[in-house]
Amino acid sequence: MQNGDHGPTGLTHAATSTRLIVAANRGPAQFYQRADGKFVARQASGGLATAFVSLAAGSDLSWIAVAGTEVERRAFEEKPHRVVRIGPARVDTRYVAVPDRIYKLYYDDISNSTLWFAQHYLFHPDLSPDFGLAERQAWHEGYVTVNRMVADAIVAEIQGLTPAEQAQAVVMIQDYQLYLVPGMLREALPGVTQSHFVHIPWPALRYWQMLPQEIYGQIIASMLANNVVGLQTMQDVKNFLACVAEVQPQATITSADDANYITWHGHRLLVKAYPIGINADHIRTLAHSRAAKSGFAGIARYFADRQTILRVDRLEPTKNIIRGLEAFETLLEQHAELRGKVRFVMMLVPSREGVRRYRDYARRVNKLVQKINAKYGTPDDPAVVHVAGNDQARALAAMRVCDVLLVNSVIDGMHLGAKEAAVVNEKQGVLVISRTAGVYQQLGDGAALGVSPLDVQATADALYHALTLPQAERAALAEEACHRVEDHDVFAWLEDQLVDARHMAKWPARHRPAAPTPAPVVAGSQPDAPAHVTSASG
């Protein structure tokens, strides 16, 4: 679906004619409480919020999220279901209040310390993690509990619709925190139309097999209750199918072009790559907004006197920030002529500070910044500038004027920052992208320079190449990158999934099996017993 197929608002017919229900861990906004006690909403950062908030202004959309912070709980304690205004959009929002202890088990201990690291190939299997009784209790008391609460909220949302709205409803479940929701929802509402999009990488089977069998087995069984499973890249699709074949050998997998179908106990679902895009017009508008100009004013001096390498990321291990710094240090060591003529600006959003490994990583980043600045800069003229905070408008303003954008993630589902830079940059900036980031599959050869995320020397060489490219070659790369981003934007991403979900929902409801229900994990149970798989499959 190309941009030209969209209506005058940018929204597609499938989006405007669907009663869309989005379910995600995070809501569309971050909330702040002013001194007078009033709560202020600001659009949340990240690809998920960027994608859907831009659609809410013209489509019938509800958003169900987890209220995991004290501010969110206070903001919604009297009215958990209400409309939130975010810029021009009005989002019908329902927050599920989760107590602190349960939220920590669900979010910190399982979603981020377990699933996130597993799916980004960041386990240290020789040392950690260890899956004992505490981890299994975190799974059952935290992850399973919160998924059940979200599923119940979706059921309540659907039951509150008119029959006509229910007939047009599509539930779009997002990401790795809610893997068990599809099965629970199918059990409660057998005829529901649902898709599940995974924004992060889906790792190879052997990496999933490092998890306790009852955990990844329940995940796969629940995901099979969807009408559509969406992933970022074809490699993710291949990995998912391999997991299904191992966990559910009775499932039949067939392929046609870029679509893969799974038939499982009479239920048929589609597994397909839907690389997420951006709303280029919205991003450009935000990059030139008053908020962008105001935010950028405080850091503009760092871009004015020399070439600038920029990175915009969350401050966390998967983004490979330390090797990016080491590559910049290597660049200055090996090319003395660049000292004092190039600066590295890192705009980093603090992330998951409740997880110790994240805190340790942040300390290592700050220590390395200090080391490089002591060697190649001064307090008044730093070689590396670390700008902390969550300000998308300011980040986009910086993208407009950078000479190079570095995205050297260890592995990434997509990385929308690279796409944003491609459409707002005004200096024919060069993208240096890890080949293991999903965005490289679209903005690779001919649009960006690729690097291995672990190869510090090659990354330093790529940065040097990007800084010294002839203007004509820079222009050609920048033009191609912008074209590829605009060719398949966020509206096409949504349209493709909605069309496919509606098509797959036509499969006769009477053939759909009962949904898999995660079994309780109790002390003394056999950790690798496959009983949950047999039970889940009926």
Secondary structure by P-SEA (a helix, b strand, c coil): ccccccccccccccccccbbbbbcccccbbbbbccccbbbbcccccaaaaaccccccccbbbbbbbcccaaaaaacccccbbbbbccccccbbbbbbbcaaaaaaaccccccccaaaaaaccccccccccccaaaaaaaaccaaaaaaaaaaaaaaaaaaccaaaaaabbbbbbcccccaaaaaaaaacccccbbbbbccccccccccccccaaaaaaaaaaaacccbbbbccaaaaaaaaaaaaaacccbbbbbcccbbbbbcccbbbbbbbbccccaaaaaaaaaacaaaaaaaccccccccccbbbbbbcccccccaaaaaaaaaaaaaaacccccccbbbbbbccccccccaaaaaaaaaaaaaaaaaaacccccccccbbbbbcccaaaaaaaaacccbbbbbcccccccaaaaaaaccccccbbbbcccccccccccccccbbbbccccaaaaaaaaaaaacccaaaaaaaaaaaaaaaacccaaaaaaaaaaaaaaaaccccccccccccccccccccccccaaaaaaaac
